[in-house]
Amino acid sequence: MRGRAKDPTIRGRRSADVASRPFVGYSVGMTGLRSQIDLRDVIETIPAMAWAVNPDGSDMRVNKRWRKYTGIWTDEVHVGLIPSAIHPDDRSRHAAICSKSLETGEAFENEIRIRCAADGEYRWFVARGVPLLDGDGAVIKWFA
């Protein structure tokens, strides 16, 4: 970009704007940023509750369907690795399954109960987590 001073932007977007949007991380180049934005838009609009975490399980991000269903709109989304909306009796089992997947890089599937904000009842869901891998097979991010 000729004639422009260097600043903390990613191809015309302020870094703060990008970082504040769910599912958008840093990216190098317009193609990478466009892919990140497209992925965020897909995750926000799919008719399912979805979440994403870093390879080590940190920095959980959830989509609006998850936030609306659980009623959790703040950083209270998770307790450690496990979302606080999961039934207390299912948390330790789900944590063990998630931890094993984080260690092995293998996808997981588990049945869990999630609390509905509208009526406070827990309902059964199948939770599936799959890793997004780079060209060398290393986990970039986990999605469910």
Buried (B, 14 or more C-beta within 10 A) or exposed (E): EEEEEEEEBBBEBEEEEBEEBBBBBEBEEEEBBEEBBEBBEEBBEEEEBBBBBBBEBEEBBBBBBBBEBBEBEEEEBBEEBBBBBBBEEBBEBBBEBBBEBBEEEEEBEBEBBBBBBEEEEBEEBEBEBBBEEEEEEEBEBBBB
